[in-house]
Amino acid sequence: MSSLTVRNLDESVKNSLRVRAARHGVSMEEEVRQILQKIVAPEQAGQVSFADRVNSRFAKLQLEALPIPARQTARTPPAFDAP
């Protein structure tokens, strides 16, 4: 778990937070955690993975229709055993 320190918080905001926490029966720290979770979690849920973004970007290219070149035989490896 991480910790976070918020400096220069307006006194009225702190008092409102204290009242809100008391109304919900939790500590100020827990109230802040719940508020942050409520606000930040939906943003994370809407994030799309990099792979999904790449797939959606190239989906209209119909990659199945691209020609696949025939395999070529590998070149003969060099012989290092000199006579």
C-alpha positions in Angstrom: 0.0 0.0 0.0 1.1 3.5 -0.7 0.7 6.7 1.3 -0.1 10.2 0.2 0.4 13.5 2.0 -1.7 16.5 0.8 -0.3 19.8 1.8 -1.8 23.3 1.6 -5.3 22.0 1.9 -7.8 24.7 2.6 -9.1 24.6 6.2 -12.8 24.6 5.0 -12.1 21.6 2.8 -10.6 19.7 5.7 -13.5 20.6 8.0 -16.0 19.5 5.4 -14.1 16.2 5.0 -14.1 15.7 8.8 -17.9 16.3 8.9 -18.5 14.0 6.0 -16.3 11.2 7.5 -18.2 11.6 10.8 -21.5 11.4 9.0 -20.4 8.1 7.4 -18.9 6.8 10.6 -15.4 6.4 9.3 -12.0 8.2 9.8 -11.0 11.1 7.6 -8.4 8.9 6.0 -10.9 6.2 5.1 -13.3 8.8 3.7 -10.5 10.1 1.5 -9.7 6.6 0.3 -13.4 6.0 -0.5 -13.7 9.3 -2.4 -10.5 8.6 -4.4 -11.6 5.1 -5.2 -15.0 6.3 -6.3 -13.5 8.9 -8.7 -10.4 7.1 -10.0 -11.8 3.5 -10.4 -14.2 4.3 -13.2 -11.4 6.0 -15.2 -9.3 2.9 -14.9 -12.2 0.6 -16.0 -12.5 2.6 -19.2 -8.9 2.1 -20.1 -8.2 -0.2 -23.1 -5.0 -2.3 -23.3 -2.3 -1.5 -25.8 -3.0 -4.7 -27.6 -6.7 -3.9 -28.0 -5.9 -0.5 -29.3 -3.5 -1.9 -31.9 -6.0 -4.5 -33.0 -8.8 -2.0 -33.3 -6.6 0.3 -35.3 -5.6 -2.3 -37.8 -8.8 -4.3 -37.9 -10.1 -2.5 -41.0 -7.0 -3.5 -43.0 -8.2 -7.1 -43.3 -4.9 -8.7 -42.6 -6.2 -12.1 -43.6 -6.2 -10.9 -47.2 -2.5 -10.0 -47.2 -0.4 -12.4 -49.3 2.1 -14.5 -47.3 5.3 -15.0 -49.2 6.5 -18.6 -49.7 9.3 -19.7 -47.4 12.7 -19.8 -48.9 15.4 -22.4 -48.1 18.0 -21.1 -45.8 21.5 -20.5 -47.1 24.2 -23.0 -46.5 26.0 -22.1 -43.2 29.7 -21.3 -43.5 32.2 -24.0 -42.7 34.7 -22.9 -40.1 36.8 -26.1 -40.1 39.6 -24.8 -42.4 41.9 -27.4 -44.0 
